[in-house]
Amino acid sequence: MFVVKVPCVNGLEKTEGCAAAGNLVLEAMKEIYSNEQGRLVDVNLLDLEEIHVDNSNLQTAVELIYKNSSEIFEGKPKTIFLGGDHSITYSIGKAFFEHCNKMGKKSCLIVFDAHADCMRSVDSKFPTHKEWLRTLVEVGFSPEDIFLVGTRNLGPSEIEFLKRAHIKMIGMNQLIADIDDSCDILMEFSRGKELYVSIDIDVIDPAFAPGTEYKEPGGLTSRQFLYMIQRLNRVKDLKALDIVEINPDEDVGNLTVKLGAKILSEII
């Protein structure tokens, strides 16, 4: 399994702690001996790489993540990116859909997030973690091929944008009412497409994942989320995943870092 650390942060000076998450998640994986499918977990056997970014030069960082991601998609069948905050998904997502277009394949994106991240972009050259999805649509990712899952706090401009763009959504009430049906919907949505899954840890309730900057009550339990990601991991054409917004500076008892390691162990 190819795992890439991407310690980039562009969160309006609120997500700096996320830069350390990748190393800490991998360290926590050393305490996991097998995943729930019975596969042995050995972090030392991972094919590991890092995109070395300078967070004081965001434009160069964005370009570097995009360039490296493009090369990765050319050569790797499946890649997990460890952030970093959610701004990294803009560059990776852009490289992903351009690669799929080049190969004559259709791309799709499933985003687990308490927020839509569709604020109006201040600078479209390097959108923040609050703007990346809207900017990704504006540069060409088809909104009909995006599915937002678990959102529960949207700004007025985001609601207007999501309706206008016809981006699909599954809210918390629908998830809780029938989690199996929600998984079926997502798996059907991805059928026949190359799939990228983006995981903002705040989709999980802060009772289970306190180590993130923007805590939103009323989220998924860690058990519910693990079930969903285990289901999606069966999708044949799952090509990329990211795990973002884990902020060790906000964590309690290393709980969120350990959960990140648990999620990673279920994906590999």
Sequence and secondary structure as in RCSB ss.txt:
>XXXX:A:sequence
MFVVKVPCVNGLEKTEGCAAAGNLVLEAMKEIYSNEQGRLVDVNLLDLEEIHVDNSNLQTAVELIYKNSSEIFEG
KPKTIFLGGDHSITYSIGKAFFEHCNKMGKKSCLIVFDAHADCMRSVDSKFPTHKEWLRTLVEVGFSPEDIFLVG
TRNLGPSEIEFLKRAHIKMIGMNQLIADIDDSCDILMEFSRGKELYVSIDIDVIDPAFAPGTEYKEPGGLTSRQF
LYMIQRLNRVKDLKALDIVEINPDEDVGNLTVKLGAKILSEII
>XXXX:A:secstr
 EEEEE    STTS GGGGGHHHHHHHHGGG  B TTS B  GGGSEEEE    TT HHHHHHHHHHHHHHHHHH
 S EEEEESSTTHHHHHHHHHHHHHHHTT  EEEEEE SS      S TTS  TTTHHHHHHHTT  GGGEEEES
     HHHHHHHHHHT EEE HHHHHH HHHHHHHHHHHTTTSEEEEEEEGGGB TTT   SSS  SS B HHHH
HHHHHHHTT TTEEEEEEE   GGG STTHHHHHHHHHHHHH 
